[in-house]
Amino acid sequence: MPRICSACGTGMDPLLTIATTEWNSGTRSWAPEGDQARDPLPPGTPPANYTRVDLARGYGLQLHVCPVSADHPHLELIQ
């Protein structure tokens, strides 16, 4: 879905995505070898969250910027 700058109407560019989990816990084969060998996580921590970063209870954060001007408002989405 296109993200539109509220200041000028230009399509915004994705700048950064931060996910709560690093890999899909349902497919351990994708987990990096180093993560598979780590100590167990505390109870309640998602299996793929070795950084222990928790954004909005398990969602991801996306930041979008306007390519026309850095002074235009940024857009933050949590999905």
PDB file with SEQRES, HELIX, SHEET and CRYST1 records, atoms N, CA, C and O in Angstrom:
SEQRES   1 A   79  MET PRO ARG ILE CYS SER ALA CYS GLY THR GLY MET ASP          
SEQRES   2 A   79  PRO LEU LEU THR ILE ALA THR THR GLU TRP ASN SER GLY          
SEQRES   3 A   79  THR ARG SER TRP ALA PRO GLU GLY ASP GLN ALA ARG ASP          
SEQRES   4 A   79  PRO LEU PRO PRO GLY THR PRO PRO ALA ASN TYR THR ARG          
SEQRES   5 A   79  VAL ASP LEU ALA ARG GLY TYR GLY LEU GLN LEU HIS VAL          
SEQRES   6 A   79  CYS PRO VAL SER ALA ASP HIS PRO HIS LEU GLU LEU ILE          
SEQRES   7 A   79  GLN                                                          
HELIX    1 AA1 ARG A   28  TRP A   30  5                                   3    
HELIX    2 AA2 GLU A   33  GLN A   36  1                                   4    
SHEET    1 AA1 3 ASP A  13  ALA A  19  0                                        
SHEET    2 AA1 3 GLY A  60  VAL A  65 -1                                        
SHEET    3 AA1 3 LEU A  75  ILE A  78 -1                                        
CRYST1    1.000    1.000    1.000  90.00  90.00  90.00 P 1           1          
ATOM      1  N   MET A   1       0.843  -1.177   0.000  1.00  0.00           N  
ATOM      2  CA  MET A   1       0.000   0.000   0.000  1.00  0.00           C  
ATOM      3  C   MET A   1       0.890   1.242   0.000  1.00  0.00           C  
ATOM      4  O   MET A   1       1.766   1.366   0.855  1.00  0.00           O  
ATOM      5  N   PRO A   2       0.684   2.150  -0.930  1.00  0.00           N  
ATOM      6  CA  PRO A   2       1.508   3.354  -0.976  1.00  0.00           C  
ATOM      7  C   PRO A   2       1.287   4.232   0.258  1.00  0.00           C  
ATOM      8  O   PRO A   2       0.168   4.364   0.753  1.00  0.00           O  
ATOM      9  N   ARG A   3       2.351   4.814   0.728  1.00  0.00           N  
ATOM     10  CA  ARG A   3       2.296   5.775   1.841  1.00  0.00           C  
ATOM     11  C   ARG A   3       2.522   7.153   1.228  1.00  0.00           C  
ATOM     12  O   ARG A   3       3.495   7.365   0.504  1.00  0.00           O  
ATOM     13  N   ILE A   4       1.631   8.077   1.518  1.00  0.00           N  
ATOM     14  CA  ILE A   4       1.647   9.395   0.888  1.00  0.00           C  
ATOM     15  C   ILE A   4       2.047  10.463   1.904  1.00  0.00           C  
ATOM     16  O   ILE A   4       1.545  10.480   3.028  1.00  0.00           O  
ATOM     17  N   CYS A   5       2.948  11.345   1.502  1.00  0.00           N  
ATOM     18  CA  CYS A   5       3.390  12.447   2.357  1.00  0.00           C  
ATOM     19  C   CYS A   5       2.226  13.405   2.589  1.00  0.00           C  
ATOM     20  O   CYS A   5       1.570  13.842   1.644  1.00  0.00           O  
ATOM     21  N   SER A   6       1.984  13.721   3.844  1.00  0.00           N  
ATOM     22  CA  SER A   6       0.867  14.624   4.170  1.00  0.00           C  
ATOM     23  C   SER A   6       1.176  16.074   3.793  1.00  0.00           C  
ATOM     24  O   SER A   6       0.255  16.884   3.682  1.00  0.00           O  
ATOM     25  N   ALA A   7       2.444  16.417   3.596  1.00  0.00           N  
ATOM     26  CA  ALA A   7       2.815  17.789   3.260  1.00  0.00           C  
ATOM     27  C   ALA A   7       2.738  18.081   1.767  1.00  0.00           C  
ATOM     28  O   ALA A   7       2.358  19.183   1.371  1.00  0.00           O  
ATOM     29  N   CYS A   8       3.103  17.086   0.917  1.00  0.00           N  
ATOM     30  CA  CYS A   8       3.166  17.393  -0.520  1.00  0.00           C  
ATOM     31  C   CYS A   8       2.470  16.365  -1.410  1.00  0.00           C  
ATOM     32  O   CYS A   8       2.351  16.587  -2.615  1.00  0.00           O  
ATOM     33  N   GLY A   9       2.011  15.256  -0.856  1.00  0.00           N  
ATOM     34  CA  GLY A   9       1.291  14.265  -1.642  1.00  0.00           C  
ATOM     35  C   GLY A   9       2.175  13.293  -2.420  1.00  0.00           C  
ATOM     36  O   GLY A   9       1.665  12.491  -3.203  1.00  0.00           O  
ATOM     37  N   THR A  10       3.488  13.351  -2.219  1.00  0.00           N  
ATOM     38  CA  THR A  10       4.427  12.450  -2.893  1.00  0.00           C  
ATOM     39  C   THR A  10       4.435  11.093  -2.187  1.00  0.00           C  
ATOM     40  O   THR A  10       4.245  11.011  -0.973  1.00  0.00           O  
ATOM     41  N   GLY A  11       4.659  10.027  -2.968  1.00  0.00           N  
ATOM     42  CA  GLY A  11       4.797   8.701  -2.368  1.00  0.00           C  
ATOM     43  C   GLY A  11       6.038   8.641  -1.491  1.00  0.00           C  
ATOM     44  O   GLY A  11       7.116   9.061  -1.911  1.00  0.00           O  
ATOM     45  N   MET A  12       5.893   8.123  -0.282  1.00  0.00           N  
ATOM     46  CA  MET A  12       7.005   8.077   0.658  1.00  0.00           C  
ATOM     47  C   MET A  12       7.855   6.829   0.433  1.00  0.00           C  
ATOM     48  O   MET A  12       7.373   5.816  -0.075  1.00  0.00           O  
ATOM     49  N   ASP A  13       9.133   6.921   0.821  1.00  0.00           N  
ATOM     50  CA  ASP A  13      10.068   5.801   0.703  1.00  0.00           C  
ATOM     51  C   ASP A  13      10.225   5.112   2.047  1.00  0.00           C  
ATOM     52  O   ASP A  13      10.289   5.779   3.080  1.00  0.00           O  
ATOM     53  N   PRO A  14      10.287   3.778   2.049  1.00  0.00           N  
ATOM     54  CA  PRO A  14      10.573   3.078   3.308  1.00  0.00           C  
ATOM     55  C   PRO A  14      12.020   3.352   3.724  1.00  0.00           C  
ATOM     56  O   PRO A  14      12.932   3.260   2.902  1.00  0.00           O  
ATOM     57  N   LEU A  15      12.223   3.681   4.977  1.00  0.00           N  
ATOM     58  CA  LEU A  15      13.558   3.995   5.480  1.00  0.00           C  
ATOM     59  C   LEU A  15      14.099   2.865   6.351  1.00  0.00           C  
ATOM     60  O   LEU A  15      15.263   2.483   6.235  1.00  0.00           O  
ATOM     61  N   LEU A  16      13.239   2.333   7.229  1.00  0.00           N  
ATOM     62  CA  LEU A  16      13.709   1.364   8.211  1.00  0.00           C  
ATOM     63  C   LEU A  16      12.558   0.478   8.650  1.00  0.00           C  
ATOM     64  O   LEU A  16      11.438   0.952   8.835  1.00  0.00           O  
ATOM     65  N   THR A  17      12.832  -0.806   8.815  1.00  0.00           N  
ATOM     66  CA  THR A  17      11.876  -1.733   9.405  1.00  0.00           C  
ATOM     67  C   THR A  17      12.559  -2.445  10.560  1.00  0.00           C  
ATOM     68  O   THR A  17      13.654  -2.984  10.398  1.00  0.00           O  
ATOM     69  N   ILE A  18      11.927  -2.451  11.715  1.00  0.00           N  
ATOM     70  CA  ILE A  18      12.441  -3.162  12.889  1.00  0.00           C  
ATOM     71  C   ILE A  18      11.387  -4.171  13.289  1.00  0.00           C  
ATOM     72  O   ILE A  18      10.249  -3.808  13.587  1.00  0.00           O  
ATOM     73  N   ALA A  19      11.762  -5.428  13.296  1.00  0.00           N  
ATOM     74  CA  ALA A  19      10.836  -6.495  13.654  1.00  0.00           C  
ATOM     75  C   ALA A  19      11.115  -6.972  15.080  1.00  0.00           C  
ATOM     76  O   ALA A  19      12.255  -6.927  15.541  1.00  0.00           O  
ATOM     77  N   THR A  20      10.074  -7.428  15.773  1.00  0.00           N  
ATOM     78  CA  THR A  20      10.261  -7.970  17.111  1.00  0.00           C  
ATOM     79  C   THR A  20      11.009  -9.288  17.056  1.00  0.00           C  
ATOM     80  O   THR A  20      11.879  -9.541  17.889  1.00  0.00           O  
ATOM     81  N   THR A  21      10.682 -10.131  16.085  1.00  0.00           N  
ATOM     82  CA  THR A  21      11.360 -11.421  15.993  1.00  0.00           C  
ATOM     83  C   THR A  21      12.313 -11.431  14.801  1.00  0.00           C  
ATOM     84  O   THR A  21      12.091 -10.748  13.802  1.00  0.00           O  
ATOM     85  N   GLU A  22      13.376 -12.219  14.928  1.00  0.00           N  
ATOM     86  CA  GLU A  22      14.394 -12.275  13.889  1.00  0.00           C  
ATOM     87  C   GLU A  22      14.110 -13.340  12.850  1.00  0.00           C  
ATOM     88  O   GLU A  22      14.610 -13.249  11.729  1.00  0.00           O  
ATOM     89  N   TRP A  23      13.328 -14.340  13.187  1.00  0.00           N  
ATOM     90  CA  TRP A  23      13.000 -15.425  12.270  1.00  0.00           C  
ATOM     91  C   TRP A  23      11.689 -16.035  12.708  1.00  0.00           C  
ATOM     92  O   TRP A  23      11.239 -15.805  13.830  1.00  0.00           O  
ATOM     93  N   ASN A  24      11.083 -16.796  11.849  1.00  0.00           N  
ATOM     94  CA  ASN A  24       9.791 -17.416  12.116  1.00  0.00           C  
ATOM     95  C   ASN A  24       9.992 -18.625  13.019  1.00  0.00           C  
ATOM     96  O   ASN A  24      10.651 -19.585  12.620  1.00  0.00           O  
ATOM     97  N   SER A  25       9.444 -18.598  14.213  1.00  0.00           N  
ATOM     98  CA  SER A  25       9.661 -19.681  15.172  1.00  0.00           C  
ATOM     99  C   SER A  25       9.062 -21.007  14.709  1.00  0.00           C  
ATOM    100  O   SER A  25       9.413 -22.057  15.247  1.00  0.00           O  
ATOM    101  N   GLY A  26       8.166 -20.982  13.724  1.00  0.00           N  
ATOM    102  CA  GLY A  26       7.584 -22.219  13.213  1.00  0.00           C  
ATOM    103  C   GLY A  26       8.513 -22.966  12.272  1.00  0.00           C  
ATOM    104  O   GLY A  26       8.280 -24.136  11.966  1.00  0.00           O  
ATOM    105  N   THR A  27       9.574 -22.293  11.806  1.00  0.00           N  
ATOM    106  CA  THR A  27      10.515 -22.935  10.893  1.00  0.00           C  
ATOM    107  C   THR A  27      11.928 -22.776  11.438  1.00  0.00           C  
ATOM    108  O   THR A  27      12.681 -21.926  10.965  1.00  0.00           O  
ATOM    109  N   ARG A  28      12.286 -23.571  12.410  1.00  0.00           N  
ATOM    110  CA  ARG A  28      13.591 -23.456  13.073  1.00  0.00           C  
ATOM    111  C   ARG A  28      14.763 -23.630  12.101  1.00  0.00           C  
ATOM    112  O   ARG A  28      15.877 -23.200  12.402  1.00  0.00           O  
ATOM    113  N   SER A  29      14.532 -24.251  10.946  1.00  0.00           N  
ATOM    114  CA  SER A  29      15.628 -24.443  10.002  1.00  0.00           C  
ATOM    115  C   SER A  29      16.158 -23.106   9.491  1.00  0.00           C  
ATOM    116  O   SER A  29      17.294 -23.039   9.020  1.00  0.00           O  
ATOM    117  N   TRP A  30      15.373 -22.055   9.573  1.00  0.00           N  
ATOM    118  CA  TRP A  30      15.808 -20.747   9.124  1.00  0.00           C  
ATOM    119  C   TRP A  30      16.583 -20.010  10.204  1.00  0.00           C  
ATOM    120  O   TRP A  30      17.243 -19.014   9.907  1.00  0.00           O  
ATOM    121  N   ALA A  31      16.523 -20.471  11.455  1.00  0.00           N  
ATOM    122  CA  ALA A  31      17.184 -19.792  12.559  1.00  0.00           C  
ATOM    123  C   ALA A  31      18.699 -19.852  12.378  1.00  0.00           C  
ATOM    124  O   ALA A  31      19.233 -20.913  12.053  1.00  0.00           O  
ATOM    125  N   PRO A  32      19.398 -18.741  12.580  1.00  0.00           N  
ATOM    126  CA  PRO A  32      20.851 -18.756  12.487  1.00  0.00           C  
ATOM    127  C   PRO A  32      21.457 -19.744  13.482  1.00  0.00           C  
ATOM    128  O   PRO A  32      20.931 -19.928  14.580  1.00  0.00           O  
ATOM    129  N   GLU A  33      22.567 -20.378  13.093  1.00  0.00           N  
ATOM    130  CA  GLU A  33      23.197 -21.382  13.949  1.00  0.00           C  
ATOM    131  C   GLU A  33      23.522 -20.826  15.331  1.00  0.00           C  
ATOM    132  O   GLU A  33      23.329 -21.510  16.337  1.00  0.00           O  
ATOM    133  N   GLY A  34      24.008 -19.604  15.385  1.00  0.00           N  
ATOM    134  CA  GLY A  34      24.354 -19.003  16.670  1.00  0.00           C  
ATOM    135  C   GLY A  34      23.151 -18.868  17.580  1.00  0.00           C  
ATOM    136  O   GLY A  34      23.273 -19.040  18.793  1.00  0.00           O  
ATOM    137  N   ASP A  35      21.987 -18.561  17.016  1.00  0.00           N  
ATOM    138  CA  ASP A  35      20.779 -18.428  17.829  1.00  0.00           C  
ATOM    139  C   ASP A  35      20.294 -19.785  18.327  1.00  0.00           C  
ATOM    140  O   ASP A  35      19.732 -19.874  19.419  1.00  0.00           O  
ATOM    141  N   GLN A  36      20.502 -20.837  17.549  1.00  0.00           N  
ATOM    142  CA  GLN A  36      20.069 -22.166  17.971  1.00  0.00           C  
ATOM    143  C   GLN A  36      20.896 -22.653  19.155  1.00  0.00           C  
ATOM    144  O   GLN A  36      20.423 -23.460  19.955  1.00  0.00           O  
ATOM    145  N   ALA A  37      22.135 -22.163  19.269  1.00  0.00           N  
ATOM    146  CA  ALA A  37      23.030 -22.635  20.328  1.00  0.00           C  
ATOM    147  C   ALA A  37      22.952 -21.793  21.596  1.00  0.00           C  
ATOM    148  O   ALA A  37      23.592 -22.139  22.589  1.00  0.00           O  
ATOM    149  N   ARG A  38      22.211 -20.729  21.599  1.00  0.00           N  
ATOM    150  CA  ARG A  38      22.149 -19.840  22.772  1.00  0.00           C  
ATOM    151  C   ARG A  38      21.412 -20.468  23.934  1.00  0.00           C  
ATOM    152  O   ARG A  38      20.686 -21.452  23.793  1.00  0.00           O  
ATOM    153  N   ASP A  39      21.627 -19.859  25.089  1.00  0.00           N  
ATOM    154  CA  ASP A  39      20.920 -20.287  26.295  1.00  0.00           C  
ATOM    155  C   ASP A  39      19.426 -20.082  26.117  1.00  0.00           C  
ATOM    156  O   ASP A  39      19.011 -19.233  25.329  1.00  0.00           O  
ATOM    157  N   PRO A  40      18.610 -20.846  26.838  1.00  0.00           N  
ATOM    158  CA  PRO A  40      17.152 -20.668  26.725  1.00  0.00           C  
ATOM    159  C   PRO A  40      16.729 -19.242  27.089  1.00  0.00           C  
ATOM    160  O   PRO A  40      17.339 -18.595  27.940  1.00  0.00           O  
ATOM    161  N   LEU A  41      15.687 -18.777  26.437  1.00  0.00           N  
ATOM    162  CA  LEU A  41      15.148 -17.448  26.707  1.00  0.00           C  
ATOM    163  C   LEU A  41      14.245 -17.487  27.929  1.00  0.00           C  
ATOM    164  O   LEU A  41      13.723 -18.546  28.278  1.00  0.00           O  
ATOM    165  N   PRO A  42      14.053 -16.346  28.583  1.00  0.00           N  
ATOM    166  CA  PRO A  42      13.143 -16.301  29.731  1.00  0.00           C  
ATOM    167  C   PRO A  42      11.726 -16.684  29.325  1.00  0.00           C  
ATOM    168  O   PRO A  42      11.342 -16.492  28.171  1.00  0.00           O  
ATOM    169  N   PRO A  43      10.937 -17.227  30.265  1.00  0.00           N  
ATOM    170  CA  PRO A  43       9.548 -17.587  29.947  1.00  0.00           C  
ATOM    171  C   PRO A  43       8.776 -16.392  29.394  1.00  0.00           C  
ATOM    172  O   PRO A  43       8.913 -15.270  29.882  1.00  0.00           O  
ATOM    173  N   GLY A  44       7.966 -16.648  28.372  1.00  0.00           N  
ATOM    174  CA  GLY A  44       7.153 -15.608  27.758  1.00  0.00           C  
ATOM    175  C   GLY A  44       7.833 -14.878  26.618  1.00  0.00           C  
ATOM    176  O   GLY A  44       7.195 -14.073  25.939  1.00  0.00           O  
ATOM    177  N   THR A  45       9.123 -15.139  26.387  1.00  0.00           N  
ATOM    178  CA  THR A  45       9.843 -14.503  25.284  1.00  0.00           C  
ATOM    179  C   THR A  45       9.626 -15.329  24.019  1.00  0.00           C  
ATOM    180  O   THR A  45       9.814 -16.545  24.050  1.00  0.00           O  
ATOM    181  N   PRO A  46       9.234 -14.698  22.899  1.00  0.00           N  
ATOM    182  CA  PRO A  46       9.070 -15.460  21.651  1.00  0.00           C  
ATOM    183  C   PRO A  46      10.363 -16.183  21.296  1.00  0.00           C  
ATOM    184  O   PRO A  46      11.442 -15.633  21.511  1.00  0.00           O  
ATOM    185  N   PRO A  47      10.289 -17.401  20.757  1.00  0.00           N  
ATOM    186  CA  PRO A  47      11.487 -18.191  20.465  1.00  0.00           C  
ATOM    187  C   PRO A  47      12.492 -17.497  19.543  1.00  0.00           C  
ATOM    188  O   PRO A  47      13.686 -17.783  19.629  1.00  0.00           O  
ATOM    189  N   ALA A  48      12.057 -16.615  18.685  1.00  0.00           N  
ATOM    190  CA  ALA A  48      12.959 -15.973  17.734  1.00  0.00           C  
ATOM    191  C   ALA A  48      13.384 -14.577  18.171  1.00  0.00           C  
ATOM    192  O   ALA A  48      13.857 -13.797  17.346  1.00  0.00           O  
ATOM    193  N   ASN A  49      13.228 -14.249  19.439  1.00  0.00           N  
ATOM    194  CA  ASN A  49      13.531 -12.897  19.905  1.00  0.00           C  
ATOM    195  C   ASN A  49      14.750 -12.881  20.819  1.00  0.00           C  
ATOM    196  O   ASN A  49      14.637 -12.590  22.009  1.00  0.00           O  
ATOM    197  N   TYR A  50      15.918 -13.195  20.255  1.00  0.00           N  
ATOM    198  CA  TYR A  50      17.130 -13.207  21.068  1.00  0.00           C  
ATOM    199  C   TYR A  50      17.598 -11.822  21.451  1.00  0.00           C  
ATOM    200  O   TYR A  50      18.320 -11.675  22.437  1.00  0.00           O  
ATOM    201  N   THR A  51      17.216 -10.808  20.714  1.00  0.00           N  
ATOM    202  CA  THR A  51      17.588  -9.443  21.076  1.00  0.00           C  
ATOM    203  C   THR A  51      16.734  -8.937  22.232  1.00  0.00           C  
ATOM    204  O   THR A  51      17.100  -7.981  22.916  1.00  0.00           O  
ATOM    205  N   ARG A  52      15.604  -9.582  22.441  1.00  0.00           N  
ATOM    206  CA  ARG A  52      14.635  -9.217  23.483  1.00  0.00           C  
ATOM    207  C   ARG A  52      14.070  -7.815  23.276  1.00  0.00           C  
ATOM    208  O   ARG A  52      13.658  -7.151  24.227  1.00  0.00           O  
ATOM    209  N   VAL A  53      14.058  -7.375  22.014  1.00  0.00           N  
ATOM    210  CA  VAL A  53      13.396  -6.133  21.646  1.00  0.00           C  
ATOM    211  C   VAL A  53      11.931  -6.476  21.410  1.00  0.00           C  
ATOM    212  O   VAL A  53      11.629  -7.377  20.628  1.00  0.00           O  
ATOM    213  N   ASP A  54      11.027  -5.779  22.068  1.00  0.00           N  
ATOM    214  CA  ASP A  54       9.597  -6.056  21.918  1.00  0.00           C  
ATOM    215  C   ASP A  54       8.895  -4.767  21.526  1.00  0.00           C  
ATOM    216  O   ASP A  54       8.751  -3.853  22.338  1.00  0.00           O  
ATOM    217  N   LEU A  55       8.460  -4.704  20.272  1.00  0.00           N  
ATOM    218  CA  LEU A  55       7.782  -3.515  19.763  1.00  0.00           C  
ATOM    219  C   LEU A  55       6.279  -3.726  19.787  1.00  0.00           C  
ATOM    220  O   LEU A  55       5.752  -4.568  19.060  1.00  0.00           O  
ATOM    221  N   ALA A  56       5.604  -2.976  20.606  1.00  0.00           N  
ATOM    222  CA  ALA A  56       4.140  -3.017  20.654  1.00  0.00           C  
ATOM    223  C   ALA A  56       3.614  -4.446  20.795  1.00  0.00           C  
ATOM    224  O   ALA A  56       2.711  -4.867  20.072  1.00  0.00           O  
ATOM    225  N   ARG A  57       4.190  -5.164  21.726  1.00  0.00           N  
ATOM    226  CA  ARG A  57       3.762  -6.536  22.042  1.00  0.00           C  
ATOM    227  C   ARG A  57       3.902  -7.505  20.875  1.00  0.00           C  
ATOM    228  O   ARG A  57       3.017  -8.328  20.641  1.00  0.00           O  
ATOM    229  N   GLY A  58       5.009  -7.413  20.142  1.00  0.00           N  
ATOM    230  CA  GLY A  58       5.305  -8.392  19.115  1.00  0.00           C  
ATOM    231  C   GLY A  58       5.127  -7.952  17.679  1.00  0.00           C  
ATOM    232  O   GLY A  58       5.249  -8.773  16.770  1.00  0.00           O  
ATOM    233  N   TYR A  59       4.847  -6.709  17.451  1.00  0.00           N  
ATOM    234  CA  TYR A  59       4.664  -6.225  16.083  1.00  0.00           C  
ATOM    235  C   TYR A  59       5.979  -5.705  15.505  1.00  0.00           C  
ATOM    236  O   TYR A  59       7.024  -5.804  16.149  1.00  0.00           O  
ATOM    237  N   GLY A  60       5.930  -5.161  14.312  1.00  0.00           N  
ATOM    238  CA  GLY A  60       7.085  -4.553  13.670  1.00  0.00           C  
ATOM    239  C   GLY A  60       6.858  -3.063  13.490  1.00  0.00           C  
ATOM    240  O   GLY A  60       5.719  -2.613  13.371  1.00  0.00           O  
ATOM    241  N   LEU A  61       7.941  -2.300  13.469  1.00  0.00           N  
ATOM    242  CA  LEU A  61       7.885  -0.848  13.288  1.00  0.00           C  
ATOM    243  C   LEU A  61       8.460  -0.518  11.920  1.00  0.00           C  
ATOM    244  O   LEU A  61       9.544  -0.984  11.570  1.00  0.00           O  
ATOM    245  N   GLN A  62       7.734   0.288  11.145  1.00  0.00           N  
ATOM    246  CA  GLN A  62       8.200   0.734   9.834  1.00  0.00           C  
ATOM    247  C   GLN A  62       8.253   2.258   9.829  1.00  0.00           C  
ATOM    248  O   GLN A  62       7.316   2.927  10.266  1.00  0.00           O  
ATOM    249  N   LEU A  63       9.363   2.794   9.326  1.00  0.00           N  
ATOM    250  CA  LEU A  63       9.517   4.241   9.196  1.00  0.00           C  
ATOM    251  C   LEU A  63       9.588   4.587   7.711  1.00  0.00           C  
ATOM    252  O   LEU A  63      10.314   3.945   6.951  1.00  0.00           O  
ATOM    253  N   HIS A  64       8.834   5.601   7.304  1.00  0.00           N  
ATOM    254  CA  HIS A  64       8.821   6.068   5.919  1.00  0.00           C  
ATOM    255  C   HIS A  64       9.167   7.554   5.906  1.00  0.00           C  
ATOM    256  O   HIS A  64       8.811   8.301   6.817  1.00  0.00           O  
ATOM    257  N   VAL A  65       9.876   7.968   4.841  1.00  0.00           N  
ATOM    258  CA  VAL A  65      10.272   9.371   4.698  1.00  0.00           C  
ATOM    259  C   VAL A  65       9.861   9.894   3.335  1.00  0.00           C  
ATOM    260  O   VAL A  65       9.702   9.132   2.382  1.00  0.00           O  
ATOM    261  N   CYS A  66       9.695  11.187   3.257  1.00  0.00           N  
ATOM    262  CA  CYS A  66       9.365  11.838   1.989  1.00  0.00           C  
ATOM    263  C   CYS A  66      10.656  12.080   1.210  1.00  0.00           C  
ATOM    264  O   CYS A  66      11.599  12.651   1.758  1.00  0.00           O  
ATOM    265  N   PRO A  67      10.723  11.654  -0.067  1.00  0.00           N  
ATOM    266  CA  PRO A  67      11.940  11.870  -0.856  1.00  0.00           C  
ATOM    267  C   PRO A  67      12.116  13.325  -1.308  1.00  0.00           C  
ATOM    268  O   PRO A  67      13.194  13.705  -1.767  1.00  0.00           O  
ATOM    269  N   VAL A  68      11.073  14.129  -1.180  1.00  0.00           N  
ATOM    270  CA  VAL A  68      11.140  15.529  -1.624  1.00  0.00           C  
ATOM    271  C   VAL A  68      11.896  16.388  -0.622  1.00  0.00           C  
ATOM    272  O   VAL A  68      12.714  17.220  -1.013  1.00  0.00           O  
ATOM    273  N   SER A  69      11.628  16.193   0.681  1.00  0.00           N  
ATOM    274  CA  SER A  69      12.264  17.031   1.702  1.00  0.00           C  
ATOM    275  C   SER A  69      12.337  16.303   3.037  1.00  0.00           C  
ATOM    276  O   SER A  69      11.363  15.695   3.480  1.00  0.00           O  
ATOM    277  N   ALA A  70      13.498  16.372   3.669  1.00  0.00           N  
ATOM    278  CA  ALA A  70      13.667  15.781   5.003  1.00  0.00           C  
ATOM    279  C   ALA A  70      12.879  16.557   6.054  1.00  0.00           C  
ATOM    280  O   ALA A  70      12.670  16.065   7.163  1.00  0.00           O  
ATOM    281  N   ASP A  71      12.445  17.757   5.715  1.00  0.00           N  
ATOM    282  CA  ASP A  71      11.663  18.565   6.648  1.00  0.00           C  
ATOM    283  C   ASP A  71      10.195  18.143   6.700  1.00  0.00           C  
ATOM    284  O   ASP A  71       9.475  18.523   7.624  1.00  0.00           O  
ATOM    285  N   HIS A  72       9.750  17.366   5.724  1.00  0.00           N  
ATOM    286  CA  HIS A  72       8.365  16.892   5.736  1.00  0.00           C  
ATOM    287  C   HIS A  72       8.191  15.836   6.824  1.00  0.00           C  
ATOM    288  O   HIS A  72       9.158  15.176   7.205  1.00  0.00           O  
ATOM    289  N   PRO A  73       6.972  15.670   7.325  1.00  0.00           N  
ATOM    290  CA  PRO A  73       6.748  14.711   8.418  1.00  0.00           C  
ATOM    291  C   PRO A  73       7.109  13.280   8.006  1.00  0.00           C  
ATOM    292  O   PRO A  73       6.889  12.869   6.866  1.00  0.00           O  
ATOM    293  N   HIS A  74       7.659  12.548   8.945  1.00  0.00           N  
ATOM    294  CA  HIS A  74       7.927  11.127   8.753  1.00  0.00           C  
ATOM    295  C   HIS A  74       6.638  10.356   9.070  1.00  0.00           C  
ATOM    296  O   HIS A  74       5.734  10.881   9.720  1.00  0.00           O  
ATOM    297  N   LEU A  75       6.570   9.135   8.614  1.00  0.00           N  
ATOM    298  CA  LEU A  75       5.418   8.280   8.901  1.00  0.00           C  
ATOM    299  C   LEU A  75       5.914   7.053   9.639  1.00  0.00           C  
ATOM    300  O   LEU A  75       6.818   6.363   9.168  1.00  0.00           O  
ATOM    301  N   GLU A  76       5.325   6.777  10.794  1.00  0.00           N  
ATOM    302  CA  GLU A  76       5.663   5.600  11.581  1.00  0.00           C  
ATOM    303  C   GLU A  76       4.468   4.672  11.600  1.00  0.00           C  
ATOM    304  O   GLU A  76       3.353   5.099  11.903  1.00  0.00           O  
ATOM    305  N   LEU A  77       4.684   3.419  11.282  1.00  0.00           N  
ATOM    306  CA  LEU A  77       3.617   2.418  11.289  1.00  0.00           C  
ATOM    307  C   LEU A  77       4.010   1.256  12.180  1.00  0.00           C  
ATOM    308  O   LEU A  77       5.163   0.824  12.177  1.00  0.00           O  
ATOM    309  N   ILE A  78       3.067   0.759  12.929  1.00  0.00           N  
ATOM    310  CA  ILE A  78       3.280  -0.459  13.705  1.00  0.00           C  
ATOM    311  C   ILE A  78       2.306  -1.486  13.161  1.00  0.00           C  
ATOM    312  O   ILE A  78       1.091  -1.289  13.182  1.00  0.00           O  
ATOM    313  N   GLN A  79       2.862  -2.592  12.671  1.00  0.00           N  
ATOM    314  CA  GLN A  79       2.018  -3.639  12.077  1.00  0.00           C  
ATOM    315  C   GLN A  79       2.410  -4.976  12.650  1.00  0.00           C  
ATOM    316  O   GLN A  79       1.826  -5.998  12.288  1.00  0.00           O  
TER     317      GLN A  79                                                      
END                                                                             
